[in-house]
Amino acid sequence: MANFHSKEITETSDLITLAKWMAGDFSNYQQAAAEPQKFAHIHIFFRPLPRGFFPGIGFYSEQVYDYDLWTPYRQGVHQLIDCGNYIYIENYSLKDPIRFAGAARELSIMGTITHDVLERRYHCSMVFKRDGNIFKGSVEPGNNCLICRNGQQTYLVSEVELTENTWISLDRGMDIETHQQVWGSQNGALKFQKRESFADEVPKLGELS
């Protein structure tokens, strides 16, 4: 059973702003078209979960190649928690993710996600801080978000910059002994533009449970 954060919800404008900026269909079409030999055309979807799923605000996310929208290569569920001077995003995996493929575009599928299909990804939460018109995020400190790739144990280094209409991210897997990169982009960050906003699905201040 997932261990959901039950901290009393603090309502701040940064929390709502981050959620509204995240809520959308992001595409790196421009980057992929300019350098197709380096970058595939990818979508990242962040769709707000129904109000009340978490205390506060939650999201379902998918990352998919544009040519195969029904076969996401990464899916997750996320709970946003306001911690004052930063926003803490708890990450959850799905026990049987293919059951929920397409949920970011078909709300009837997303409505079948329940707490008992989630598993907390411990040590893999993201910490976002606002810097003017940008939110900057990274994996919580400690190098303990472990991912095994091809039999090799690695830790995740993830860096994100989010504005109202853009999402720039760089994920890398580093060897736990040598700290050398094992997997992830060799060509720099992925640069996404928001194609569609789901901001109207984010609760307003005063509506958080």
LUMLUMSE-683657 format. One record per atom (N, C-alpha, C, O): x, y, z. Coordinates in pm, whole numbers, plus 50000, padded with zeros to 5 digits. Example, Ala and Ser with C-alpha at 12.3 -4.5 7.8 and 13.67 -1.06 7.14 Angstrom:
residues 2
513194943150780
512304955050780
513204967050780
514244966850846
512854977550708
513674989450714
512905000350787
513415011450804
end
This chain:
residues 209
500854988050000
500005000050000
500885012450000
501855013350076
500555021949916
501325034349909
501195042050040
500165041450107
502235049150074
502255057050196
502045071650159
503005078550124
500805076350165
500505089750119
500795100050226
500525098050345
501335111050182
501715121950272
500455128450328
499575132550252
500375129450459
499175134850523
499405148150589
498585152850669
500555154550556
500855167550615
499745177450585
499165177350476
499445186050682
498435196350660
498805204750538
499945209250523
497835206750451
498085213750326
498255228650351
497415235050416
499345234150299
499565248450301
499205254050165
499725249250064
498345263850161
497905269350033
498705281950002
498575292050071
499525281249897
500285292949856
500155294649707
499815285249634
500415306649662
500305309349520
501355301649440
501095297749327
502555299249499
503575291749427
503125277449400
503375272049292
502465271249496
501965257649478
500995257149360
501115248549272
500045266249359
499045266549251
499705270149118
499365264349014
500625279649121
501305283548997
502085271948938
501985269248818
502855265049020
503605253548972
502665243148911
502935237848804
501555240348980
500615230448930
500005234648796
499885226448705
499635247348783
499035252048658
500045251748544
499685248748430
501275254948573
502295254648468
502625240248428
502895237648310
502605230948523
502865216948491
501755210748409
502005202048325
500525215048431
499355208448375
499295210748224
498895221448179
499675200648146
499625202648002
500205191147923
500725181447979
500095192447793
500725183647695
501925191247640
501755201447572
503135186347669
504365192647624
504995184247512
504995171947519
505505190947410
506135184147297
507475190647264
507615202847273
508455182347226
509745187747182
509845187447029
510925185346974
508725189646962
508675188846816
509745197646751
510445193246660
509865210046797
510825219246735
512245213946746
513015214546650
512605208846864
513935203446884
514175191046797
515235189746736
513185182146792
513315169846713
513385172846564
514135166246491
512615182746518
512635186246376
513965192546336
514445190446225
514555200246427
515815207046397
516995197446399
517935198846321
516935187546489
518055178046501
517525163746517
517675157746623
516915158446410
516275145146422
517265133946450
516875123546504
518535135846416
519525125546443
519885124746591
520465114846636
519545135046667
519865135446810
518645133846900
518765128547011
517465138346853
516305138646941
515075132746873
514725136646762
514425123246941
513135118146896
512045128046935
512225136147027
510905127346864
509765135946898
508985129247011
508445118246996
508945136147126
508385130747250
507325140147305
507415152347289
506325134447369
505335142047447
505495138647594
505735127047630
505375148747679
505195146647823
503815152347859
503525164047835
502995143847917
501665147947963
501665148448116
502095138948181
501185159448171
500885160448314
499415163948326
499005175048294
498605154248374
497155156448383
496745156348530
497015146648601
496085167048577
495655167248718
494745155548750
493835152348674
494995149248864
494125138548913
492835144648969
492805156449004
491785136548977
490535141649035
490755147449175
491535142149254
490055158049203
490175164649334
489845154549445
488855147349437
490685154349547
490465145249658
491255132249648
491305124649744
491885129549533
492695117349522
493815117649625
494065107849695
494495129049632
495495131749735
495005143349820
494145151049776
495545144849942
495395157850008
496125168249923
497335167049902
495445178049875
496095187849789
495985184349642
494905180649595
497095185349569
497085184149424
497895172149381
498995169849431
497355164349287
498055152949232
498015152949080
497155159349019
498965145849019
499045144648875
499275130148834
499885122348907
498765126948716
499185114948644
500035119648528
499715129648464
501145112548499
502015116748390
502335105248297
502345093548337
502605108748172
503055099148071
504135105647986
504085117647958
505105097747945
506055101847841
505935091847727
506045079747748
505725096847606
505455088247491
506135093847367
506345105847355
506475084747275
506925089047144
505705093247062
504645087047071
505875103746983
504755109246907
504135098946813
502935099446787
504925089646763
504405079946667
503645068446733
503055060146663
503645067846866
503005056646936
502415061447069
502905057847176
501375069647061
500835076347179
500195066747279
499995070447395
499885054547238
499225045147329
500215035847399
499805026647470
501505038147379
502505029647443
503525038247515
504655039547468
503165044147627
504105052647701
505305044647750
505175033047789
506475050947749
507665044347802
507935048447946
508815042848011
507185058147996
507295061848137
505955067048185
505325075248117
505515062348300
504255066848360
504485069048509
505355062748570
503715078048568
503855080448710
502675087948768
501835093348696
502635088148899
501655095848975
502435104349074
503435099849130
501975116549095
502755126349170
501865134249264
500765138549228
502345136249387
501655144449486
502485156749516
503645155649554
501875168649500
502565181349526
502325185449671
501185185849718
503405188449742
503325192049883
504065205149904
505245206249872
503385214949958
503995228049983
504785227650113
504245224650219
506075230550104
506945230450222
507485244350254
508565245650313
506745254550215
507175268150247
508015274250137
507475280250044
509335272650146
510195278650045
510515269149930
511335272449843
509885257649928
510025248549813
508785239649804
508025238149900
508615233649686
507525224049663
508145210249650
509065208149571
507625201049728
508115187249730
507135178649652
505935178849680
507635171249554
506755162849471
507095148349496
508145143549454
506195141249564
506355126949587
505985119349460
504975122449397
506795109449424
506565101849302
506165087549333
506675081249425
505225082649254
504715069049268
504755062049132
504495068249029
505065049249134
504965041149013
503645033349016
503015032049121
503265028348900
502055020248886
502445005548879
503375001948807
501754997048954
502104982848959
501894976048824
502644966948788
500894980348749
500594974448617
500354985948520
499224988348479
501414993048481
501255005748410
500505004948278
499795014348242
500644993848204
500004993148073
498474994048084
497814998147988
497924990348198
496464991448218
495995005848207
494845008348173
496885015248234
496495029348242
497085037648127
497025049948130
497635030948027
498195038047912
497125046447845
496015041847819
497465058947816
496515068047753
495665075947850
494825083847808
495875073847981
495025080448080
495175095548079
494265102648121
496315100548032
496505115048027
495605121547923
495335133547931
495135113647826
494275119047720
492835114247733
491915120647683
492635102947800
491295097347819
490995097047968
491475088348041
490175106548013
489925107648157
489185095748213
489255092948332
488455088548128
487765076448175
488775065948220
488495058248312
489935065548156
490995056248199
491615061248329
491845053448421
491895074148336
492515079648456
491625077348578
492125075548690
490315077348557
489395075148668
489475061348729
488905058948835
490165051948662
490305038448716
491545036948804
491765026448863
492365047548813
493555046948899
493115048149045
492415057549082
493535038649127
493215038749269
494505037849351
495565034749299
494375040649480
495575040749565
496285027349568
497505026849580
495535016249558
496165003249575
496964998649453
497584988049458
496955006249344
497765002749228
499095010449228
499885009249134
499335018449332
500515026949338
501565021349433
501245014749532
502835024249399
503945021249488
504835033549498
505255039049396
505115037749619
505945049549640
507365047049591
507945036549618
507915056649519
509315056049475
510145063849579
510385075749566
510545056749681
511275063149790
512625068549742
513295062449658
513005080049796
514255087049764
514275092849622
515315097449575
513115092649555
513035097549416
512115109649402
511685112849291
511835116249512
510985128149505
511765139649441
512995139749441
511015149149386
511615161049325
511385173049415
510355174149481
512355181949418
512265194349495
512305205949397
513275207549322
511245214249398
511155225749308
511205238649389
510545240049491
512015248049340
512085261349399
511845271749290
512295270149177
511145282249327
510855292849229
512015302849223
512575306849325
512355306549099
513385316649075
512825326248971
513055324548851
512095336249018
511445345648926
510355338848846
509375333848903
510505338448714
509515332348626
509865318048588
509385312848488
510725311748669
511135297948644
511025289948774
511375294948881
510545277648764
510695268048873
511825258548835
511825252948725
512785256848926
513885247648903
513735235748995
513535237249116
513825223748937
513625211649015
514775201849001
515465201648899
514985193849104
515995183249101
515585172249197
514765174349287
516165160449178
515885149249268
516365152749408
517395159349425
515625148249508
516025150749646
517465146049669
517885136149608
518225152849754
519655149749771
519895135949831
519035130149897
521105130949805
521515118249865
521955107749766
522585097849805
521645109549636
521985099749533
521425085849565
522065075649540
520195085749620
519595073149662
518395068849578
517725059149611
518125076149467
517075071749376
517695061649281
518245065349177
517625048849316
518375038449248
517555032249135
516365029349151
518225030149022
517605024148904
518605014348845
519745017948816
518175001848828
519044991648770
518824991148618
517704988948574
519854993148541
519794992548395
520804982348344
522004983548367
520274972248274
521134961848215
522074955748319
523244953348292
521514953248437
522294946948542
523234956148617
523974951648704
523224968848584
524134978448649
523344987848738
522364993848693
523744989248862
523034997848957
523455012448935
524645015548935
522485021048918
522745035248896
521855043548987
520865038649041
522225056149004
521345065549072
520935076448974
521685080148884
519735081548994
519155091348902
519595105448940
519545109549056
520025112848838
520205127248848
519215133448751
519305131348631
518275141148803
517235147248719
517175162048747
517085166348862
517215170048640
517155184548652
516075189748559
515985185648443
515255198848610
514115204048535
514055219148550
514325224648657
513695225948441
513325240048446
511955241448382
511735236948269
511045247648454
509655249048410
509255263748408
509455270948506
508685268048296
508035281148289
506565278848254
506105267448247
505845289548233
504415288148204
504175279948078
503155273248066
505115280347983
504885273847854
506005264547810
505965259447698
507005262247895
508105253447855
508485243947968
508295246848086
509045232547927
509565222548021
510895217847963
510945212447853
511975219948037
513305215547995
513805205648099
513835208648218
514195193748053
514585183448149
515785175548099
515975173647979
516585171048195
517745162648166
517815151948274
518025154848391
517625139348232
517705127748321
518935119548286
519175116548169
519715115948388
520905107848366
521015097448477
520685100048593
521495085748438
521775075248535
523275074248557
524035072548461
523715075348683
525125075748715
525525063048792
524805058548881
526675057448758
527175045748827
527395048948975
527985059149009
526905040049064
526955043049208
528375042649262
528635048149370
529305036349191
530685035749238
531565046449172
532295053549240
531485047549039
532375056548966
531785070448944
532495079948915
530435071348959
529705083848936
529795088448790
529595100248759
530095079148700
530115082048558
528745079248498
528025070348545
528375086748394
527055084948333
526975071448263
527865067648187
525875064248289
525625051148230
524525051948125
524625045748019
523465059548153
522365060948060
521825075148066
522175082948154
520965078347969
520395091747961
520935099047839
521775093847767
520445110947817
520775118747698
522265121647690
522895125947787
522805119347572
524195123147544
524255136447469
525335141547440
523085141947440
523015153947355
522415165947427
521985175547363
522385165447558
521855176747633
520395175147668
519785164647646
519835185747723
518465185347776
517435184247665
517645188647552
516295178247701
515115178247615
514345191247639
514155195347753
513925197647530
513285210747539
511875210047481
511685208047361
510895211547570
509495209847534
508745223147536
509015231947618
507795224347445
506855235447442
505455230247479
505075219247439
504705238047554
503355233947590
502435235347470
502305246247413
501785224447432
500855224347319
499405226347363
498605232247292
499095221147482
497735222247537
497835223547687
498625216447750
497045232347744
497055234347889
495865227447953
494755227547900
496115221348069
495045215548152
494915223448282
494425218148382
495355235948281
495395244048403
494025245948465
493915247548586
492975245748383
491635247848438
491165236048522
490135236848589
491915224848519
491565213148601
492265213448738
491995204948822
493155223148760
493865224348888
492965231548988
492385241848953
492835226549111
492005233349211
492515247449238
493715250149227
491605256349273
491975270049310
492305270449460
491975261249536
492975281349500
493215283149643
491885282649717
490895288549672
491855275749827
490625274349904
489835262049869
488895258549940
490205255049757
489475243149716
490225230249747
489715219349721
491445231449804
492225219449833
491605212049952
491135218150048
491635198849942
491025190750049
491965189250167
491615182750266
end
